């Protein structure tokens, strides 16, 4: 994902992901569920990995 897509909030990425095979969609969903369940992964770690910053006061 590039920076422009990372900051875009219009919702067009969901239909793009859902257009792939069911097995790929399930892999993406499982990955997000794993990240959400990991208490050590938060906004700071996401910013470090993606260079996409959260607005001040929201992290």
N, C-alpha and C positions, 0 to 999 in steps of 0.2 A: 504494500500500500504506500503510495507516495503522500507527501505532506498535504497536498490539496485534498485528496480523498480523506485523509485522517481528520481534517478540520471540517469537512462537509457534513452538514446535519440534515440534508434533504431526504434521506431515506432511500435513495436509489440503489444502494449497495445490496440491500436485502434481496430484491428481485434478481440481481445479478448472481448472488451466491445460490439462490434457489433454482437457478436455471441449470446448474451443474447436476451431476448424477446424485442420486439419493445417498450413495455411500460417501461421497465427498461432503455433502451437506451434513451428514451425521458426524463425520470427522471434525468439521468446523464446530458444530454444536457441542460435541464432547470436549473439544479443546477449551471452549469458552466456559463450560461447566467446571472443568478442572481448574482453570484460572480463578473463577469466582470462589471455589471451595478452598483455595490455598490462602490461608491467612497471612502468609509472608509476602504475597504479591499484592501491591497496592498502587496508587497513583504514581508514587516516586519511581517504582520499578518499571511501570509502563512507560513513563516519560524517558527513562534511561534507555530502554530498548528501542523506542520508536522515534525519539526526538520530537514528539508531539506533546506540548505542554498543556496542562489544565489551567484554566484561568485562576488567577490569585484568589485565595479564599475558598476555592472549591475542592482542593486536594485533601 
